[in-house]
């Protein structure tokens, strides 16, 4: 893959569309083996298709007031660069169903898609855990925590010793006809969301 061995372009800060931090208060989570990903043949950093296996669903988690955060961090290894990926989010609730979902995320591997606040980029929508998946590594609940109203603080990250070979992948899904846009990608994700 020669394109990853040499830099081939520069960049500058845009005055028209300045970078905006944070992600939207929604993430899409699905079981790692429930969905098949299709990558762009010329650039493995772009996911151009998401197909559910046997009518599997994508689950939409909503938050408020910037309660979600993503992080990707480079780690140099003996075989090349690898990336640690994390998604922090909160669940404002306490039920047996929520506890069951937390257990499932702790044992099974999931993948997650986040929507960045900064939309003027081909990476406005990103996939985390593309190769090795993510597991729930932190689930903390303090019943007296007024900021969380007794809900859970969660962290999804890569399993131990299983960092990702690429940074988070861009998700760009075209409609039935035409080119991929932000709107067509969101529509494709929403079409897979469990009712």
C-alpha atoms as one frame of an Amber mdcrd trajectory, in Angstrom:
protein
   0.000   0.000   0.000   2.272   2.705  -1.257  -0.118   5.559  -0.420   0.621
   4.994   3.282   4.384   5.046   2.887   4.693   8.638   1.617   2.863  11.851
   2.294   1.242  13.141  -0.879  -0.671  16.295   0.048  -0.684  19.276   2.372
  -3.467  21.042   4.219  -4.251  24.440   5.682  -6.748  25.743   8.167  -9.949
  26.904   6.540 -11.289  30.321   7.443 -14.653  29.665   5.762 -15.415  26.481
   7.732 -13.339  26.419  10.934 -12.899  23.118  12.720 -15.556  22.413  15.364
 -14.859  20.104  18.292 -17.047  17.345  19.656 -19.559  14.889  18.283 -23.326
  14.953  18.035 -25.326  13.505  20.900 -25.995  10.286  19.014 -23.953   7.185
  18.281 -24.850   4.055  16.366 -23.708   0.758  17.898 -23.981  -2.722  16.418
 -22.626  -6.184  17.130 -19.362  -6.639  15.234 -20.489  -9.801  13.447 -24.017
  -8.570  12.642 -22.944  -6.180   9.900 -20.714  -6.559   6.839 -18.631  -3.525
   5.925 -17.674  -2.691   2.348 -14.561  -0.570   1.881 -13.657   1.700  -0.994
 -11.339  -0.301  -3.279  -8.926   2.614  -3.724  -8.904   3.839  -0.123  -9.371
   1.491   2.869 -10.043   4.504   5.102 -13.538   4.841   3.590 -16.481   2.574
   4.410 -18.857   2.802   1.485 -21.377   0.157   2.500 -22.947  -1.344   5.613
 -25.080  -4.460   5.185 -26.970  -6.174   7.984 -26.548  -9.955   8.273 -29.830
 -11.883   8.696 -31.858  -8.736   9.406 -29.563  -7.667  12.249 -30.094  -4.155
  13.592 -28.065  -1.094  14.421 -28.891   0.486  17.779 -29.119   4.249  18.183
 -28.017   5.742  21.503 -28.995   9.354  22.180 -27.535  11.711  24.741 -27.725
  15.380  25.673 -25.412  18.297  26.364 -22.283  16.867  24.771 -22.515  13.648
  26.751 -20.624  11.640  24.073 -16.953  11.846  23.172 -14.608   9.973  20.837
 -10.840   9.614  20.940  -8.236   8.071  18.649  -4.611   7.897  19.674  -1.562
   6.725  17.721   0.617   4.046  19.313   3.900   3.155  17.604   4.557  -0.587
  17.643   7.285  -2.829  16.243   5.093  -3.660  13.256   3.979  -0.115  12.511
   1.486   2.462  13.727  -1.622   1.260  15.541  -4.513   3.259  16.979  -6.341
   3.078  20.277  -9.967   4.104  19.877 -12.397   5.082  22.630 -15.960   6.267
  22.891 -17.217   7.726  26.171 -20.931   8.172  26.717 -23.545   8.309  29.420
 -26.771   6.441  29.939 -29.393   8.340  31.884 -31.327   5.404  33.183 -31.297
   2.393  35.432 -33.150  -0.753  34.457 -32.627  -4.467  33.976 -32.648  -3.899
  30.193 -29.850  -1.330  30.471 -27.815  -3.674  32.673 -28.303  -6.452  30.111
 -27.014  -4.210  27.324 -23.983  -3.264  29.435 -23.175  -6.936  30.007 -23.514
  -7.667  26.280 -21.127  -4.805  25.413 -18.642  -6.125  27.986 -18.554  -9.674
  26.654 -19.225  -9.286  22.945 -17.532  -7.003  20.470 -19.326  -4.063  18.962
 -18.541  -1.390  16.412 -19.699   2.198  16.739 -20.357   5.092  14.392 -20.094
   8.679  15.604 -21.202  11.858  13.835 -18.771  14.740  14.253 -19.971  18.287
  14.874 -17.543  19.354  12.136 -19.375  18.547   8.907 -17.076  20.215   6.333
 -14.996  17.081   5.926 -15.161  13.704   4.256 -14.826  12.258   7.780 -17.927
  13.890   9.252 -19.155  10.377  10.098 -16.635   7.872  11.511 -16.528   4.160
  12.320 -14.706   2.972  15.449 -13.556  -0.616  16.008 -13.569  -1.567  12.313
 -11.073  -4.454  12.574 -10.969  -5.608  16.202 -14.217  -4.199  17.527 -14.805
  -2.425  20.819 -15.758  -3.740  24.233 -17.151  -2.019  27.276 -14.153  -1.456
  29.556 -15.720   0.971  32.025 -19.245   1.177  33.397 -19.453   3.374  36.455
 -22.562   4.356  38.342 -22.598   6.571  41.411 -26.154   6.787  42.734 -25.418
  10.169  44.346 -23.878  11.757  41.235 -26.152  14.736  40.567 -24.567  15.467
  37.187 -25.585  12.006  35.966 -28.772  11.681  38.037 -27.581   8.239  39.053
 -26.992   7.032  35.473 -23.993   5.182  34.042 -20.744   6.564  32.615 -19.483
   4.165  29.951 -16.331   3.646  27.891 -16.023   1.484  24.791 -12.461   0.765
  23.682 -10.380  -1.830  21.877  -9.877  -5.193  23.580  -6.525  -5.613  25.378
  -3.558  -5.811  22.992  -5.817  -5.360  19.951  -5.332  -1.857  18.624  -6.689
  -0.828  15.230  -4.369  -0.794  12.177  -5.986   2.399  10.840  -7.434   5.551
  12.405 -11.253   5.678  12.557 -12.673   5.031   9.090 -14.795   7.593   7.279
 -18.327   6.367   6.540 -19.677   7.568   3.198 -22.638   5.630   1.775 -24.182
   6.551  -1.558 -27.939   6.426  -2.187 -29.422   4.002  -4.736 -28.250   6.312
  -7.508 -25.851   9.228  -7.266 -22.874  10.046  -5.091 -22.508   9.708  -1.349
 -23.431  12.698   0.794 -23.762  13.348   4.485 -27.562  13.020   4.165 -27.386
   9.732   2.219 -25.026   8.247   4.799 -27.275   9.198   7.727 -30.286   7.829
   5.821 -28.489   4.499   5.262 -27.658   4.238   8.975 -31.172   5.164  10.042
 -32.578   2.503   7.703 -30.726  -0.132   9.755 -31.759   1.224  13.171 -33.902
  -1.068  15.286 -37.480   0.144  15.644
